[in-house]
Amino acid sequence: MQERTAIIGDGQMALVTADVLAFNGHSVRLWGPFPDEVKALRETRKSPKRLPTFELPEAVRLCTEIGDAV
């Protein structure tokens, strides 16, 4: 059974946690409080300000509405 997980926040630990969970087959939704930053992360899958060499997997769904994440 695939586990569903919501991560509240889009900082370094949230990104790394989302990556690990997605790698292990979980359905991950990550919510961020700043729509412009979430949009950029959704488009590029990268967060140069937080983790310059990191790329978020496509399996992680990014949300700007808290209700979509939880």
Buried (B, 14 or more C-beta within 10 A) or exposed (E): EEEEBBBBEBEEEBBBBBBEBBEEEBBBBBBBEEEEBBEBBBEEBBBEEBBEEBEBEEBBBBBBEEEEBE
